[in-house]
Amino acid sequence: MNWDAIGALGEIAGAVAVFASLVYLALQMRQNTRAIRGRAEQETVSLQQSALQPALNLRMFTLERSFNLVRCLPRNRSNSIAQ
């Protein structure tokens, strides 16, 4: 084996290493993009929930108050009128 053949093998090995590192970089970028999108979606949902929370609390307060008012009413009006 002469020096030219060894140099050619070195160039081939270097090209394979560069290609492998580019593939690894592409996979890392894809994974990072997915993670960023997931965090953005999670943040969006969190912001929507925090924006809707006061309305939900008011709705629950209104329903609870209505339920309490209904519970205070006489259960059987015919019995309460007859007494």
ABEGO torsion letter per residue (X at the ends): XBAAAAAAAAAAAAAAAAAAAAAAAAAAAAAAAAAAAAAAAAAAAAAAAAAAAAAAAAAAAAAAAAAAAAAABBABAAAAAAX
